Amino acid sequence: MSQTYSAAPALPDPASAPELFQGLLTRRVSAYLVDLVLMGVIVLVLSFVGLIAGFLTFGLAWGALALVVPLSVILYYAVTLGSARRATVGMQMMDLVLTPARGQPLNGGMAILHAAVFWVTVWISWPVSLLFALFTPRRQMIHDLLTGTLMLRRSPMERHWRMQRARMNQAY
């Protein structure tokens, strides 16, 4: 017996569920700015701790300061996107959630992969990444397509999945 994906709820479509995609790009950019500020605060605090530790260790801990930025960013995304909320603090403030589109679970490793691909695509060409979302039906950016994820509005999405489950239960 071959395994099919008919048992899994279908991905939301902008034509049938436009409330999931309403203002999505504006919310994503706003969430990104909030997250940048929070990551900046984390980096400043850890840098200050590293500076103090460097004085206490006669300069030995200053070598670790080169790792503060990458580790702060990785930990921030792993803890926030890898959590049950599947959203960074900025995404939560903007009512967004990251949803796996390929059926795989969204765990800390997938969250780090999503963030890494995001930073690479933004670093290479952020305008192309933003413009790309204007031409995809689900407003997915390059890193969403590469990692198999979908960004949606959280509150309408929860209602959408409840309705999908109810329809599937009625069908059986």
C-alpha positions as CSV (number, residue, x, y, z in Angstrom):
1,M,0.0,0.0,0.0
2,S,1.5,3.3,-1.0
3,Q,1.6,6.1,1.4
4,T,-0.2,9.3,0.3
5,Y,-0.4,12.7,1.8
6,S,-4.2,13.0,1.6
7,A,-4.5,12.4,5.4
8,A,-2.4,15.6,6.1
9,P,-4.2,18.9,5.9
10,A,-3.6,20.8,2.7
11,L,-1.5,23.9,2.8
12,P,-3.6,27.0,3.0
13,D,-4.2,28.8,-0.2
14,P,-4.5,32.6,-0.5
15,A,-7.6,32.2,-2.6
16,S,-9.5,30.2,0.0
17,A,-7.9,31.6,3.1
18,P,-6.8,35.2,2.4
19,E,-6.8,36.1,6.1
20,L,-3.8,33.9,6.6
21,F,-1.7,36.1,4.2
22,Q,-3.1,39.5,4.9
23,G,-0.3,42.0,5.6
24,L,2.2,39.2,5.8
25,L,5.2,41.0,4.3
26,T,4.7,44.1,6.4
27,R,4.4,41.9,9.5
28,R,7.5,39.9,8.5
29,V,9.6,43.1,8.1
30,S,8.4,44.5,11.4
31,A,9.1,41.2,13.1
32,Y,12.6,41.2,11.6
33,L,13.3,44.7,13.0
34,V,12.1,43.7,16.5
35,D,14.2,40.6,16.4
36,L,17.3,42.6,15.3
37,V,16.9,44.9,18.3
38,L,16.5,42.0,20.6
39,M,19.5,40.2,19.2
40,G,21.5,43.4,19.4
41,V,20.7,43.7,23.1
42,I,21.7,40.0,23.6
43,V,25.0,40.6,21.8
44,L,25.7,43.8,23.8
45,V,25.0,42.0,27.1
46,L,27.2,39.0,26.2
47,S,29.9,41.3,24.9
48,F,30.0,43.2,28.1
49,V,30.1,39.9,30.1
50,G,33.0,38.8,27.8
51,L,34.8,42.1,28.3
52,I,34.6,41.7,32.1
53,A,35.6,38.0,31.9
54,G,38.6,39.1,29.7
55,F,39.8,41.4,32.5
56,L,39.4,38.7,35.1
57,T,41.3,36.1,33.0
58,F,44.0,38.6,31.9
59,G,42.8,38.7,28.3
60,L,42.2,34.9,27.7
61,A,38.4,35.3,27.5
62,W,38.6,38.0,24.9
63,G,39.2,35.4,22.2
64,A,35.7,34.2,22.8
65,L,34.3,37.6,21.9
66,A,34.5,36.6,18.2
67,L,31.9,33.9,18.8
68,V,29.4,36.2,20.6
69,V,27.5,37.4,17.5
70,P,27.1,34.1,15.6
71,L,26.3,32.1,18.8
72,S,23.8,34.7,19.9
73,V,21.9,34.6,16.6
74,I,22.0,30.8,16.4
75,L,20.7,30.4,20.0
76,Y,18.1,33.1,19.6
77,Y,16.6,31.3,16.6
78,A,16.9,27.8,18.0
79,V,15.2,28.8,21.2
80,T,12.4,30.8,19.7
81,L,11.7,29.2,16.3
82,G,12.5,25.7,17.7
83,S,10.0,26.1,20.5
84,A,6.3,25.0,20.5
85,R,5.3,28.6,19.5
86,R,7.4,28.3,16.2
87,A,8.0,32.0,16.2
88,T,10.6,34.5,17.3
89,V,9.6,37.2,19.7
90,G,9.1,39.6,16.8
91,M,7.0,37.1,15.0
92,Q,4.9,36.5,18.1
93,M,4.3,40.3,18.4
94,M,3.2,40.4,14.8
95,D,0.9,37.3,15.1
96,L,3.1,35.1,12.8
97,V,4.0,31.5,12.9
98,L,6.5,29.4,10.9
99,T,4.8,26.3,9.5
100,P,6.5,23.3,7.9
101,A,5.3,22.9,4.3
102,R,6.9,19.5,3.5
103,G,5.5,17.5,6.4
104,Q,8.7,17.4,8.4
105,P,8.6,18.5,12.1
106,L,9.8,22.0,12.9
107,N,12.4,21.4,15.6
108,G,15.5,23.4,16.7
109,G,17.6,22.0,13.9
110,M,15.1,23.0,11.3
111,A,14.8,26.4,12.9
112,I,18.5,26.9,12.7
113,L,18.6,25.8,9.1
114,H,15.8,28.2,8.3
115,A,17.6,31.1,10.0
116,A,20.9,30.2,8.3
117,V,19.4,30.1,4.9
118,F,17.5,33.3,5.7
119,W,20.8,35.1,6.7
120,V,22.6,33.9,3.6
121,T,19.9,35.0,1.2
122,V,19.5,38.3,2.9
123,W,23.3,38.8,3.0
124,I,23.6,38.1,-0.7
125,S,20.6,40.2,-1.8
126,W,17.9,41.3,0.5
127,P,15.9,43.2,-2.2
128,V,15.6,40.1,-4.4
129,S,14.5,38.0,-1.4
130,L,11.8,40.6,-0.6
131,L,10.7,41.0,-4.2
132,F,10.6,37.2,-4.6
133,A,7.8,37.1,-2.0
134,L,5.7,39.5,-4.1
135,F,5.5,36.9,-6.9
136,T,4.8,33.7,-5.0
137,P,1.2,33.0,-4.2
138,R,1.8,32.2,-0.5
139,R,4.2,35.2,-0.1
140,Q,7.1,32.8,0.5
141,M,10.6,34.2,0.4
142,I,13.6,32.4,-1.1
143,H,14.6,30.9,2.2
144,D,11.1,29.6,2.9
145,L,11.0,27.8,-0.4
146,L,14.5,26.3,0.1
147,T,13.7,25.0,3.6
148,G,10.1,24.0,2.9
149,T,8.4,26.3,5.3
150,L,5.5,28.7,5.2
151,M,5.0,31.9,7.2
152,L,1.4,32.5,8.2
153,R,-0.6,34.7,10.6
154,R,-1.1,32.7,13.8
155,S,-4.6,33.5,14.9
156,P,-6.4,32.9,11.6
157,M,-4.1,29.8,11.0
158,E,-5.3,28.2,14.2
159,R,-8.9,28.6,13.1
160,H,-8.0,27.3,9.6
161,W,-6.4,24.1,10.9
162,R,-9.4,23.5,13.3
163,M,-11.8,23.8,10.3
164,Q,-9.6,21.5,8.2
165,R,-9.6,18.9,11.0
166,A,-13.4,19.1,11.3
167,R,-13.8,18.6,7.6
168,M,-11.5,15.6,7.6
169,N,-13.4,14.1,10.5
170,Q,-16.7,14.6,8.8
171,A,-15.4,12.9,5.6
172,Y,-14.6,9.7,7.7
